[in-house]
Amino acid sequence: MNNLVITPNYVNIFSCIGPKCEDSCCNDWGIYFDKKTYKKIVKHPDFSSLAKIAFKEVKTDNDSWAVIELDEQGACPFLNEKKLCKIHDQAGAEALSNTCQTYPKVNNHIAGNRYRSLSLSCPEVARIVLFEPEAFQFEAQISGNKSAAPIPEWQEKSYDYSLELLVGLGLDWEQALLAIGLLIRTSESVANGLEPASALDVRFEQLQKFVQAGLLNEQYEQLSCTPAVQENAFVSVHSKLCKIHSRAHRPRFTRLNEAVNSICNEDNLYSIEELNKAWHNIALPALSESPDLFERFILYSIFHNHFPMLGKDGPLKAFRLLVLDCLLIRCYLSAMAFKYQGLTQSDIILCFQVYQVVRQHRSSFADVIDEIMQELDIQTIPSTISLLKTK
């Protein structure tokens, strides 16, 4: 069997916009150089003087031999007056650090196949993923790579069926997540050896029939709205985000945090009721020209993470994290809509991208989120989906 390279069109469309970027990766970024490239820059006649103050040797290993010392504004000292990279301009792309050569590109190697993607922590990537009409056209090419050990059958079936439940049945995004959650509950049983992989085929067929009969919609409507739990989940995760966000002092994060703070009630507490009201009364009307915004984000997340893969953790954790991602971003959109009485495309991109700076680049943050959900006893599919109910 030939191994493939699978590429969504958002990868082909992307091109770095350099100094026009609203949140440049040349600021507030851990830029590490491998030993060989570092030595080359230090000896380069155009950079030798600057390199003495621009680098700090850490010598963690050969791949992380030195790190850039950012200036007081958090900018890379190798930027010129036009905010373009001097190294790239004068020494070529091969002299760049691995960070600068690859970001925001991501390659996931799974069972011999390569899945190409981009990090949503880049504003231009977020714009393309959320708004470009042809972003999610996919192409597959033969890679020529050697065969690799296959992943468990249940993982591949869970991935394929989750995509189908999202895009193939005409469901709203909240209901699609409920269907995916019911599938993932079976995935958990299969992963733990309690059921055979064929149980996923049976479950998927059942879910298709539930949707066609209107039973899934009925089940979603019967779920309770849990504002107190939603509020605790949002406040807990946002508070953690504020403490560890690498760009918390930058204007984009400040703009978002000020919007969140503007929706505090008379006791100076965040009000989920006001956030949910703002969602229905202001945000949703403002998003009428982008009705598929969350479908796009969920589709990106499933592909980018090869959902429900999550290291050694089980599929239910991956599902809970996906739902909480949606809750946080929806609350951010609601807060921005509340403060500014509407949403611009730039504001929408900000809500998704600023959150992903931590979510995608701090692997430990997933554990922080899951601990919060466990403390709030958000473990079952109904309790998880109830986070999304606003009425």
MOLINHU-V459608 format. One line per field, one symbol per residue. ss: DSSP state (H for helix, E for strand, - for the rest). psi: psi as a letter, one per 40 degrees, with the letter a starting at -180 (. if undefined). A space follows every 50 residues. Layout:
BEGIN
ss = ???
psi = ???
END
This chain:
BEGIN
ss = ---EEEEEHHHHH----HHH------E----EE-HHHHHHHHH----HHH HHHHEEEEEEE--EEEEE------E---E-----EHHHHHH-HHH--HHH HH--EEEEEE--EEEEEE----HHHHHHHHH------EEEEE-------- --HHHHHHHHHHHHHHH-----HHHHHHHHHHHHHHHHHHH------HHH HHHHHHHHHHHH--HHHHHHHH----HHHHHHHHHHHHHHHHHH------ HHHHHHHHHHH--E-----E-HHHHHHHHHHHHHHH-HHH--HHHHHHHH HHHHH---------HHHHHHHHHHHHHHHHHHHHHHHHHH----HHHHHH HHHHHHHHH----HHHHHHHHHHHH-----HHHHHHHH---
psi = hhiihhhidddddhhhebeehegheeifihhiiiddddddddehdeeddd ddedihhdfdaddgdiihhiadeeiheeiadefihddddeeideeiiddd ddhfihhhhhfeihhhaiheehdddddddddhdedfhiihihdeiiiihi iiddddddddddddddeeefiidddddddddddddddddddeeeiidedd ddddddddddddeedddddddeiihgdddddddddddddddddehefdei dddddddddddeeiaeefihhdddddddddddddddedegefdddddddd ddddefhfhgbeiidddddddddddddddddddddddddefahidddddd dddddedddeegdedddddddddddefgdidddddddehe.
END
